[in-house]
Amino acid sequence: MQASHDVYEELRKEARQFGVEKLAAMMGVSPGTLYNKLNLNDTTAHHKITLADYIQIITFTRQAGPHQALSAMLGGVFHLLPNMRDQSDEALLDIINRIHIEGGDVHRELAHAISMPKFTREQAALIDRESLEWVAAILELRARVNGMVSDGSHS
């Protein structure tokens, strides 16, 4: 499922799925105020989402939709990295293998699309999705390697 490029809509969606009343309590605001801030109409001009609200919403809901929308709006991508702290060093090999598999998926889909008489939106979307999975695997490797850095003490 592709995230909307509308950051406010994504925040609203995540807040509703999480529960506006529950989220408002965690943020220390009244549910009515949060509902007004999440209202996409201009009738609540004095109640708008602030950066602090954005940070609290994504912190409490732990959802990437608003980040993905903001990143897309700025021409980038956002991928939530898994916690790699408890992974074994052997898991590093699994990540490296996944990078090669995901890269192969991109190459396969691209080769198929190029071999067709016309390049379709569906093919472009599939290549885009496969490319993002490839990038995600690379970023997971990066996180894992950074998690292996020693604090400088010797055992």
N, C-alpha and C positions, 0 to 999 in steps of 0.2 A: 504494500500500500504506500503510495507516494504521499508525502506530507504536503499540505497546502503551503504556498509561498506566503500566505498571509499569517504573519507571526501572531497577531492578535487572535485570529480564529483558532490557531493551534493552542494558544494559552487557554482560551475559553473551553475548547474541547477537552483538554487535559484536566482542567479544573472540574468540569462537569463529571467526567468519568471518575475522578478521584472522590468527588463529593464536595460541593461548594461550602456547605456548612462546616464540614470537618476541616477543610482547608482554611476557611476563615478563622476558625478557632486556633489553629496552629500558627496562623499569621498574626493573631492578635487584633483582628478587625471584625466588625459585625458582618454577618452574612449579607445583609442588605448592601453594605458598602462594597463588598467584593462582587456581588451580582452587578451593581452599577458599574464598577470598574471593568467587568467582563462584557458589559453591554457594548455592542459594536455600533450603536446609533450615536449620533452627535447630541442627543438630548441630555446626556450625562457628561457634559463638557468638563465639569469640575471634578469628576471621578474618572481618572484615567490610570492605566497601569504604569507604574514607575519602574525604574531599573531594579530597585529593591524588591518590588512585588514580583517582577519577572524571576529574579534569583530565588526568592522564597518558593514560588510556584514550582519551578523546575527542581529545586532541592527536595521539596516535600513529595512531589508526584513521581520523581525519578523517571520522567519520560523525556524522550529525545525530540519529540515532534516540534516544539518551539525552536530548539537549536537548529534542527534541520531546515525549518522554514527560514530562519534568519540567515543561515549559511547560504541557502539557495538564493535568497534575495541579494546577497553580496557576491554571488558568483562562485561560492565554495560548497563544500560538503561537510557534514558533521557525522561522525560515527562514534558511538559510545564504546569505549574500550572496556573489555572485561577485566576484572580484578585478577591479575596474574601472580599475585604474591604467593599463593599456596600451590602453584603449579610446580611440578618436578622439572628438573633440567631435561628429562627425556621428552617432556611435553614440547620443548623447543623444537625438536625434530618434527613433531606433528604439525606445528605451526609452519615450519619451512616447507613441508610437503603440501600443506594447504595452499600456500602462496603459489606453488607451481601448478597445482590443480586449478586454482581460480584463474591463473594466467592462461592456462590451456583452454579454459571455458571461454575466455574473451577471444582468443585466437580462433577457436572453432566457430563461434557465432559470427565473427567478422568475416572469416573466409566464406561461410555459408551466405551471408548477406551480399558480399561482393560478387559471388557467383550467380546471383539472381539478376534478371533483366532490370528490375527496379528495386531500389533501396527503400523500404517502407518505414513508416513511423514505428511500427511494432518491432521491427528488427533493430532500429536505433534504440528504442526503449530497452530491449533485451540486452543489447551490448552495453548500454549505460548501467543497467542493474548488475551485470556480470563484472563490469569494470569497478563498480563500487565495492563489490564483494572482494575483488582482488586487492583494492586499496585497503580495505578493512583488514585483510589478512596481513598485509605488510605493516599496518599500524599496530596490530596485535604483536607481531614479532618485535617491533620497536619497543613496545611497552614491556615485553618480557625481557629483552636484553637490558633495558634500563633498570628493571627490577632485580637483575643479577649483579648489579654494581656493588662491590664491597665497600664497607665503611672505612677501609684502610687498615684495619687491625689484622694481625696475622694469627692464624689458628695454630 
